[in-house]
Amino acid sequence: MKAICPGSFDPVTYGHLDIIERAVALFGEVIVGVGRNSAKNYLFETDERLRLIEDACAHLPGVQVLPLSGMLVDFCAEHGVGVIVMGLRFA
């Protein structure tokens, strides 16, 4: 089953990579959806964030990094994703 790990990844952290690695181990195929939100001020541009997460996940077979905009549910339907994997942030 294909899973998605959505987020802004601004910047990508070891915590992000831990969640992605665990998701690949569980589901085999994971899309890392790098979000774009025009209302947010990002440290890195979308292209930079995509490149940084691609480099960080290069050692993980089964990981695909894609830009994510619009509704998550629509993206999941378009890409055949059946599971959403999220980390837990304690604010």
C-alpha positions as CSV (number, residue, x, y, z in Angstrom):
1,M,0.0,0.0,0.0
2,K,1.3,3.5,-0.9
3,A,1.6,6.1,1.9
4,I,2.3,9.8,2.0
5,C,4.3,11.9,4.4
6,P,3.0,15.5,3.9
7,G,4.8,18.5,5.3
8,S,6.6,21.8,4.6
9,F,10.0,20.3,5.4
10,D,11.4,23.8,6.0
11,P,14.0,22.6,6.6
12,V,14.1,18.8,6.6
13,T,15.1,17.4,10.0
14,Y,16.3,14.1,11.5
15,G,12.8,13.7,12.9
16,H,11.3,14.0,9.5
17,L,13.8,11.4,8.2
18,D,12.9,9.0,11.1
19,I,9.2,9.2,10.2
20,I,9.9,8.6,6.5
21,E,12.2,5.7,7.2
22,R,9.6,4.1,9.4
23,A,6.9,4.6,6.8
24,V,9.0,3.0,4.1
25,A,9.7,0.0,6.4
26,L,5.9,-0.4,7.0
27,F,4.5,0.4,3.5
28,G,7.3,0.0,1.0
29,E,6.3,2.9,-1.1
30,V,6.1,6.4,0.3
31,I,5.5,9.8,-1.3
32,V,7.0,12.7,0.5
33,G,4.6,15.6,-0.3
34,V,6.4,18.9,0.0
35,G,3.7,21.5,0.7
36,R,3.3,24.9,-0.8
37,N,1.2,27.5,1.0
38,S,1.2,31.1,-0.3
39,A,0.1,32.3,3.1
40,K,3.3,31.1,4.8
41,N,6.8,32.6,4.8
42,Y,9.3,29.8,4.2
43,L,13.0,29.8,5.0
44,F,13.7,27.9,1.7
45,E,11.9,28.1,-1.7
46,T,9.9,25.1,-2.8
47,D,12.5,24.0,-5.3
48,E,15.2,24.1,-2.6
49,R,13.0,22.1,-0.2
50,L,12.3,19.5,-2.8
51,R,16.0,19.1,-3.6
52,L,17.0,19.0,0.1
53,I,14.5,16.2,0.9
54,E,15.4,14.3,-2.3
55,D,19.1,14.4,-1.2
56,A,18.2,13.4,2.4
57,C,16.1,10.4,1.1
58,A,18.4,9.3,-1.7
59,H,19.3,6.2,0.3
60,L,15.7,5.0,0.7
61,P,14.3,2.9,-2.2
62,G,10.6,3.4,-2.6
63,V,10.6,7.1,-1.7
64,Q,9.3,9.6,-4.2
65,V,9.4,13.4,-3.5
66,L,6.7,15.5,-5.0
67,P,5.4,19.0,-4.6
68,L,2.0,19.2,-2.9
69,S,-0.5,21.9,-3.3
70,G,-4.3,22.0,-2.9
71,M,-6.2,19.5,-0.9
72,L,-4.4,16.5,0.5
73,V,-7.3,14.2,-0.1
74,D,-7.3,15.1,-3.8
75,F,-3.5,14.5,-4.1
76,C,-4.0,11.1,-2.4
77,A,-6.7,10.1,-4.8
78,E,-4.7,11.2,-7.8
79,H,-1.6,9.2,-6.7
80,G,-3.3,6.1,-5.3
81,V,-2.3,6.8,-1.7
82,G,-4.2,4.9,0.9
83,V,-2.3,6.0,4.1
84,I,-1.4,9.4,5.5
85,V,1.6,9.3,7.9
86,M,2.1,12.2,10.2
87,G,4.6,12.9,12.9
88,L,3.6,14.4,16.2
89,R,4.8,17.8,17.2
90,F,4.5,18.9,20.7
91,A,4.0,22.7,20.7
